[in-house]
């Protein structure tokens, strides 16, 4: 049966939690996945509103939006007292159903063997049944519009570098992941994100951009719009008229006596889900799972030096990375006292024999951060470092990624940045946000590799991890990738990503740029959707 279908870009009967991206209904006042109060109205003003009044217009029965992230389900009453509303919601039918299921499992040895084969015991099994979950589409084709509104007073100009998105494969090199010592043929990598078309709309003109930026269009051959703005896509280099870090489109907004301009960078994308995680929580139909990693087939910290010739560990496994200068310091710092103490505490929580298991330590670190670090929508600039995020107990996506990588690097596990835009399961306009997450490298166990005749140097995974959104070794169509960090020795390319706009002003003039994201047209989904349960992994 053909299950391809087209869905409107902005469904009117469903929404998504702005904190954890789980599906919500219009009548929901809290998110039943993360327990936080849901906003009403536009995203920009939701923090200012009083939320989910039990009796309309009655201040005494109205809960207030917390001023800072709180524990799961905890809200504030009009008197300032805290109350856990999650404890007040009980589904009696679900409770009875679960009680019956547990009784069946405990009374039937066959059921116990079948069910617990996928779980670490009764506790993890119960968690798997009761845990909240994320919903993702298997495949999606959509058009993302990156919008810039530039306004100026007086004589001024602004030049923006808009990255041309890469084609992303399940193997970052674009070659087969595993090489074999026998006659087994290596499988081709899966394309996770492909660009189908790029257009730039400016001054009433639609400019077609090559999807790989080739051939180059230098500044000397730039397109000049009706109002004097310029567009070109040069080679990569250090010159002002070149792309500083990767292939890009440069847009220069020129103003002689003030004014404004809006331009839309429209990218038509085809994206598919992929899992580097071999676990019962991942649907069998998700590509990659069968060759994925888990605690049982993971290698050790020491194995990382022999996987991929140790290149990733040398590039992204060092103690310090990305020095912002001054008091901001290194974004990633594996030698800070709070980082080392936290890493030791996480390691000591692992069972005997697992202390050097690369997967177990990485996953336990992921679970630790998701449990103890809250999300901060009012994070400072510059972003907190990894140590500062741990000390504050809160952080946004950049900061929690800094903390994650700081902890991993205490054990030499490589981690590097991924940047882009994150959407919700419905690709709604309100769902898009600029986002940072990362990649890590994990080794597979020698014996697992040898049983399959896999050459040890190629026996590893390089996988995406999004701590803030509880995505573990999983790539989904809802995450659009702008750029995956490349080793440059100085962190200069990371700086350039964070600073894509150069401004030139003259006496008495000023210029400002606002950006946004929208889904253009319809979204085509294929392969249905799947759920991934959210709970800590037991070892």
QUIHU-V616043 format. One record per residue. N is the residue number from 1. RES is the residue in one letter. SS is DSSP state (H for helix, E for strand, C for the rest). PHI is phi in whole degrees, -180 to 180 (999 if undefined). OMEGA is omega in whole degrees, -180 to 180 (* if undefined). Layout:
n | res | ss | phi | omega
N | RES | SS | PHI | OMEGA
N | RES | SS | PHI | OMEGA
//
This chain:
n | res | ss | phi | omega
1 | X | C | 999 | 180
2 | X | C | -79 | -178
3 | X | C | -107 | 173
4 | X | C | -76 | 177
5 | X | E | -155 | -180
6 | X | E | -114 | -179
7 | X | E | -120 | 177
8 | X | C | -60 | -178
9 | X | C | -67 | -178
10 | X | C | -130 | 178
11 | X | C | -62 | -176
12 | X | C | -96 | -175
13 | X | C | -107 | -180
14 | X | E | -136 | 176
15 | X | E | -143 | 180
16 | X | E | -145 | 178
17 | X | C | -65 | -179
18 | X | C | -71 | -180
19 | X | C | -91 | -173
20 | X | C | -117 | 176
21 | X | C | 73 | 178
22 | X | C | -71 | -179
23 | X | E | -68 | 177
24 | X | E | -136 | 175
25 | X | E | -101 | -180
26 | X | C | -57 | -178
27 | X | C | -83 | -178
28 | X | C | -68 | 176
29 | X | C | -108 | 172
30 | X | E | -133 | 174
31 | X | C | -89 | -177
32 | X | C | -85 | 170
33 | X | C | -97 | -178
34 | X | C | -108 | 175
35 | X | C | 83 | -178
36 | X | C | -89 | 178
37 | X | E | -67 | -179
38 | X | C | -86 | 175
39 | X | C | -73 | 171
40 | X | C | -122 | 179
41 | X | C | 82 | -174
42 | X | C | -75 | -176
43 | X | H | -65 | -175
44 | X | H | -70 | -174
45 | X | H | -113 | -171
46 | X | H | -67 | -179
47 | X | H | -71 | -175
48 | X | H | -91 | -172
49 | X | C | -93 | 165
50 | X | E | -80 | -170
51 | X | E | -112 | 176
52 | X | C | 32 | 173
53 | X | C | -62 | 179
54 | X | C | -73 | 175
55 | X | C | -130 | -174
56 | X | C | -54 | 176
57 | X | C | 85 | -178
58 | X | C | -99 | -176
59 | X | H | -63 | -176
60 | X | H | -68 | 180
61 | X | H | -117 | -179
62 | X | C | -112 | 175
63 | X | E | -90 | -177
64 | X | E | -104 | 172
65 | X | C | -67 | -180
66 | X | C | -65 | 178
67 | X | C | -77 | 179
68 | X | C | -146 | -178
69 | X | C | -57 | -178
70 | X | C | -124 | 177
71 | X | C | -66 | -175
72 | X | C | -57 | 175
73 | X | C | 84 | -176
74 | X | E | -89 | 178
75 | X | E | -127 | -177
76 | X | E | -116 | 178
77 | X | C | -83 | -179
78 | X | C | -64 | 179
79 | X | C | -88 | 180
80 | X | C | 97 | 178
81 | X | C | -78 | 178
82 | X | E | -95 | 179
83 | X | E | -144 | 178
84 | X | E | -94 | -175
85 | X | H | -75 | -180
86 | X | H | -66 | -180
87 | X | H | -72 | -177
88 | X | H | -92 | -178
89 | X | C | -102 | 180
90 | X | C | -129 | 177
91 | X | C | -106 | -173
92 | X | H | -64 | 180
93 | X | H | -62 | -179
94 | X | H | -64 | -180
95 | X | H | -63 | 179
96 | X | H | -65 | 179
97 | X | H | -62 | 180
98 | X | H | -66 | 179
99 | X | H | -62 | 178
100 | X | H | -65 | -180
101 | X | H | -65 | 179
102 | X | H | -63 | 178
103 | X | H | -60 | 179
104 | X | H | -61 | -178
105 | X | H | -63 | -177
106 | X | H | -70 | -178
107 | X | H | -91 | -175
108 | X | C | -115 | 178
109 | X | H | -60 | 180
110 | X | H | -65 | 179
111 | X | H | -66 | 178
112 | X | H | -59 | -178
113 | X | H | -64 | -178
114 | X | H | -70 | -175
115 | X | H | -76 | -174
116 | X | H | -77 | 174
117 | X | C | -63 | 180
118 | X | C | -96 | -174
119 | X | C | -134 | -176
120 | X | C | -83 | -179
121 | X | C | 154 | -176
122 | X | H | -62 | -176
123 | X | H | -61 | -179
124 | X | H | -68 | 178
125 | X | H | -62 | 179
126 | X | H | -64 | 176
127 | X | H | -59 | -177
128 | X | H | -64 | -179
129 | X | H | -82 | -174
130 | X | H | -101 | -172
131 | X | C | -69 | 171
132 | X | C | -69 | -175
133 | X | E | -149 | 169
134 | X | E | -100 | 175
135 | X | E | -116 | -180
136 | X | E | -130 | 170
137 | X | E | -77 | 179
138 | X | E | -73 | 178
139 | X | E | -138 | 179
140 | X | E | -152 | 170
141 | X | E | -124 | -175
142 | X | E | -156 | 176
143 | X | E | -118 | 177
144 | X | E | -98 | 178
145 | X | E | -108 | 175
146 | X | E | -97 | -168
147 | X | E | -108 | 175
148 | X | E | -123 | 174
149 | X | E | -113 | -177
150 | X | E | -113 | 178
151 | X | E | -134 | -176
152 | X | E | -145 | 168
153 | X | E | -118 | -180
154 | X | C | 72 | -179
155 | X | C | -91 | -177
156 | X | E | -162 | 175
157 | X | E | -149 | 176
158 | X | E | -136 | 179
159 | X | E | -116 | -179
160 | X | E | -109 | 173
161 | X | E | -97 | 180
162 | X | E | -105 | -175
163 | X | E | -66 | 170
164 | X | C | -82 | -172
165 | X | C | -65 | 178
166 | X | C | -79 | 164
167 | X | C | -80 | -174
168 | X | E | -107 | 179
169 | X | E | -112 | 177
170 | X | C | -63 | 170
171 | X | C | -107 | -172
172 | X | C | -61 | 179
173 | X | C | -72 | -175
174 | X | C | 84 | 177
175 | X | C | -101 | 178
176 | X | C | -59 | -179
177 | X | C | -70 | -176
178 | X | C | -98 | 170
179 | X | C | -110 | -173
180 | X | E | -114 | 180
181 | X | C | -88 | 177
182 | X | C | -114 | -176
183 | X | C | -87 | 179
184 | X | C | -61 | -179
185 | X | C | -83 | 179
186 | X | C | -70 | 180
187 | X | C | -79 | 177
188 | X | C | -69 | 178
189 | X | C | -68 | 178
190 | X | C | -89 | 175
191 | X | E | -79 | -178
192 | X | E | -88 | 180
193 | X | E | -144 | 179
194 | X | E | -128 | 177
195 | X | E | -93 | -179
196 | X | E | -98 | -179
197 | X | E | -164 | 176
198 | X | E | -133 | 173
199 | X | E | -133 | 174
200 | X | E | -119 | 179
201 | X | E | -105 | -179
202 | X | E | -154 | 179
203 | X | C | 53 | 179
204 | X | C | 74 | -178
205 | X | E | -117 | 176
206 | X | E | -103 | -177
207 | X | E | -108 | 177
208 | X | E | -80 | -179
209 | X | E | -109 | 175
210 | X | C | -59 | -173
211 | X | C | -66 | 175
212 | X | C | -112 | 179
213 | X | C | 73 | -178
214 | X | C | -118 | -2
215 | X | C | -74 | 179
216 | X | C | -61 | 170
217 | X | E | -124 | -175
218 | X | C | -72 | -179
219 | X | H | -60 | 180
220 | X | H | -63 | 179
221 | X | H | -118 | -177
222 | X | C | -64 | 174
223 | X | E | -82 | 178
224 | X | E | -106 | -178
225 | X | C | -82 | -177
226 | X | C | -61 | -179
227 | X | C | -104 | 172
228 | X | C | 88 | 175
229 | X | C | -82 | -174
230 | X | E | -123 | -180
231 | X | E | -134 | 175
232 | X | E | -156 | 179
233 | X | E | -135 | -172
234 | X | C | -85 | 174
235 | X | C | -81 | -180
236 | X | E | -89 | -180
237 | X | C | -176 | -175
238 | X | C | -96 | -180
239 | X | C | -73 | -179
240 | X | C | -62 | -178
241 | X | C | -95 | -179
242 | X | C | -108 | 175
243 | X | E | -82 | -172
244 | X | C | -77 | -171
245 | X | C | -135 | -180
246 | X | C | -163 | -179
247 | X | C | -56 | -175
248 | X | E | -150 | 168
249 | X | E | -112 | 179
250 | X | E | -104 | 178
251 | X | E | -121 | 178
252 | X | E | -109 | 178
253 | X | E | -92 | -178
254 | X | E | -109 | 179
255 | X | E | -131 | 178
256 | X | C | -92 | -179
257 | X | C | -145 | -179
258 | X | C | 75 | -180
259 | X | E | 132 | -179
260 | X | E | -152 | 176
261 | X | E | -151 | 175
262 | X | E | -121 | 174
263 | X | E | -136 | -177
264 | X | E | -116 | 176
265 | X | E | -101 | -172
266 | X | E | -103 | -178
267 | X | E | -118 | 175
268 | X | E | -88 | -170
269 | X | E | -121 | 168
270 | X | E | -119 | -171
271 | X | E | -138 | -179
272 | X | E | -138 | 179
273 | X | C | -77 | 178
274 | X | E | -153 | 179
275 | X | E | -122 | 171
276 | X | C | -98 | -173
277 | X | E | -114 | 177
278 | X | C | -98 | -175
279 | X | C | -150 | -179
280 | X | C | -64 | 179
281 | X | C | -74 | -177
282 | X | C | -96 | -179
283 | X | C | -61 | -176
284 | X | C | -60 | -176
285 | X | C | -80 | -180
286 | X | C | -76 | -177
287 | X | C | -61 | 175
288 | X | C | 101 | -174
289 | X | H | -58 | -174
290 | X | H | -64 | 177
291 | X | H | -108 | -176
292 | X | C | -83 | -175
293 | X | E | -112 | 172
294 | X | C | -154 | -177
295 | X | C | -65 | -176
296 | X | C | -73 | -176
297 | X | C | -107 | -179
298 | X | E | -80 | 171
299 | X | C | -85 | -176
300 | X | E | -106 | 176
301 | X | H | -57 | -177
302 | X | H | -64 | -178
303 | X | H | -66 | -175
304 | X | H | -61 | -180
305 | X | H | -69 | -177
306 | X | H | -110 | 178
307 | X | H | -99 | -177
308 | X | H | 60 | -178
309 | X | H | 59 | 178
310 | X | H | 72 | -176
311 | X | H | -65 | -178
312 | X | H | -63 | 179
313 | X | H | -63 | 178
314 | X | H | -68 | -177
315 | X | H | -79 | -169
316 | X | H | -132 | 179
317 | X | C | -117 | -178
318 | X | C | -72 | -176
319 | X | C | -70 | -175
320 | X | E | -127 | 177
321 | X | E | -156 | 175
322 | X | E | 59 | 178
323 | X | E | -80 | 179
324 | X | C | -84 | 180
325 | X | C | 82 | 177
326 | X | C | 61 | -178
327 | X | C | -72 | 180
328 | X | C | -66 | 176
329 | X | C | 64 | -179
330 | X | E | -73 | 176
331 | X | E | -66 | 179
332 | X | E | -114 | -177
333 | X | E | -144 | -177
334 | X | C | -87 | -177
335 | X | C | -103 | 178
336 | X | C | -68 | -174
337 | X | H | -61 | -178
338 | X | H | -69 | 178
339 | X | H | -68 | -179
340 | X | H | -66 | 179
341 | X | H | -66 | 179
342 | X | H | -66 | 179
343 | X | H | -63 | 179
344 | X | H | -66 | 178
345 | X | H | -65 | 178
346 | X | H | -65 | -180
347 | X | H | -62 | -179
348 | X | H | -69 | 179
349 | X | C | -80 | -179
350 | X | C | -79 | 180
351 | X | C | -67 | 180
352 | X | C | -58 | -179
353 | X | C | 93 | -178
354 | X | C | -112 | -173
355 | X | C | -65 | 178
356 | X | C | -110 | 178
357 | X | E | -77 | -174
358 | X | H | -62 | 180
359 | X | H | -66 | -175
360 | X | H | -61 | 180
361 | X | H | -66 | -179
362 | X | H | -65 | -180
363 | X | H | -68 | 178
364 | X | H | -64 | 176
365 | X | H | -66 | 177
366 | X | H | -57 | -179
367 | X | H | -67 | 179
368 | X | H | -60 | -178
369 | X | H | -64 | -179
370 | X | H | -68 | -180
371 | X | H | -83 | -169
372 | X | H | -109 | -180
373 | X | C | -110 | 180
374 | X | E | -86 | 179
375 | X | E | -87 | -177
376 | X | C | -114 | 178
377 | X | C | -83 | 178
378 | X | C | -122 | -178
379 | X | C | -65 | -177
380 | X | C | -76 | 173
381 | X | C | -126 | 0
382 | X | C | -69 | -176
383 | X | C | -62 | 175
384 | X | C | -62 | 172
385 | X | C | -74 | 176
386 | X | H | -57 | 178
387 | X | H | -60 | -179
388 | X | H | -66 | 178
389 | X | H | -64 | 178
390 | X | H | -64 | -179
391 | X | H | -67 | -179
392 | X | H | -78 | -177
393 | X | C | 73 | 180
394 | X | E | -155 | 179
395 | X | E | 176 | 176
396 | X | C | -87 | -173
397 | X | H | -64 | 178
398 | X | H | -62 | -174
399 | X | H | -71 | 177
400 | X | H | -69 | 174
401 | X | H | -67 | 175
402 | X | H | -59 | 179
403 | X | H | -65 | -180
404 | X | H | -59 | -178
405 | X | H | -68 | 177
406 | X | H | -60 | -180
407 | X | H | -68 | -179
408 | X | H | -63 | -175
409 | X | H | -73 | 171
410 | X | C | -64 | 179
411 | X | C | -112 | 177
412 | X | C | 77 | 179
413 | X | C | -82 | -177
414 | X | C | -71 | 174
415 | X | E | -145 | -179
416 | X | E | -142 | -170
417 | X | E | -76 | 166
418 | X | E | -131 | -178
419 | X | E | -126 | 177
420 | X | E | 177 | -177
421 | X | E | -135 | -179
422 | X | E | -107 | 178
423 | X | C | -117 | 177
424 | X | C | -97 | -176
425 | X | C | -63 | -177
426 | X | C | -107 | -180
427 | X | C | 55 | -179
428 | X | C | -76 | -179
429 | X | H | -60 | -179
430 | X | H | -72 | -175
431 | X | H | -82 | -174
432 | X | C | -76 | 175
433 | X | E | -147 | 171
434 | X | E | -60 | -170
435 | X | E | -150 | 174
436 | X | E | -129 | 174
437 | X | E | -146 | -176
438 | X | E | -164 | 173
439 | X | E | -118 | 171
440 | X | E | -132 | 174
441 | X | E | -110 | 178
442 | X | E | -129 | 180
443 | X | E | -87 | 171
444 | X | E | -88 | -174
445 | X | C | -65 | -180
446 | X | H | -53 | -176
447 | X | H | -66 | 178
448 | X | H | -64 | -180
449 | X | H | -67 | -176
450 | X | H | -67 | 177
451 | X | H | -61 | -178
452 | X | C | -104 | 180
453 | X | C | 59 | 177
454 | X | E | -89 | 177
455 | X | C | -62 | -172
456 | X | H | -58 | -179
457 | X | H | -61 | -179
458 | X | H | -102 | -172
459 | X | C | -94 | -180
460 | X | E | -158 | 173
461 | X | E | -122 | 170
462 | X | E | -121 | -164
463 | X | E | -132 | 178
464 | X | E | -81 | 174
465 | X | E | -136 | 178
466 | X | E | -122 | -175
467 | X | C | -62 | -174
468 | X | C | -59 | -176
469 | X | C | -103 | 173
470 | X | C | 55 | 177
471 | X | E | -109 | -173
472 | X | E | -113 | 178
473 | X | C | 52 | -174
474 | X | E | -142 | 172
475 | X | E | -113 | -178
476 | X | C | -129 | 178
477 | X | C | -64 | -179
478 | X | C | -79 | 178
479 | X | E | -114 | 179
480 | X | E | -92 | -178
481 | X | E | -95 | 175
482 | X | E | -86 | -172
483 | X | E | -160 | 173
484 | X | E | -108 | -174
485 | X | C | -55 | 173
486 | X | C | -114 | -180
487 | X | C | -70 | 178
488 | X | C | -134 | 175
489 | X | C | 84 | -176
490 | X | C | -122 | -173
491 | X | C | 82 | -178
492 | X | H | -63 | -179
493 | X | H | -71 | 175
494 | X | H | -64 | 177
495 | X | H | -60 | -179
496 | X | H | -64 | 178
497 | X | H | -64 | -179
498 | X | H | -73 | -177
499 | X | C | -129 | -174
500 | X | C | -84 | -173
501 | X | E | -120 | 172
502 | X | E | -108 | -174
503 | X | E | -121 | 174
504 | X | E | -129 | 180
505 | X | E | -128 | 178
506 | X | C | -119 | -175
507 | X | C | -51 | 177
508 | X | C | 80 | -178
509 | X | C | -107 | 177
510 | X | E | -152 | 179
511 | X | E | -148 | -178
512 | X | E | -141 | 179
513 | X | E | -135 | 173
514 | X | E | -115 | 180
515 | X | E | -126 | 178
516 | X | E | -156 | -178
517 | X | E | -139 | 177
518 | X | E | -144 | 170
519 | X | E | -92 | 179
520 | X | E | -97 | 176
521 | X | E | 72 | -177
522 | X | E | -96 | 179
523 | X | E | -115 | 180
524 | X | E | -103 | -180
525 | X | E | -109 | 178
526 | X | E | -144 | 177
527 | X | E | 87 | 177
528 | X | E | 73 | 179
529 | X | E | -124 | 178
530 | X | E | -147 | -179
531 | X | E | -110 | 172
532 | X | E | -128 | -178
533 | X | E | -70 | -176
534 | X | C | -113 | 172
535 | X | C | -159 | -177
536 | X | C | -66 | -179
537 | X | C | -86 | 178
538 | X | C | -93 | 179
539 | X | C | -117 | *
//
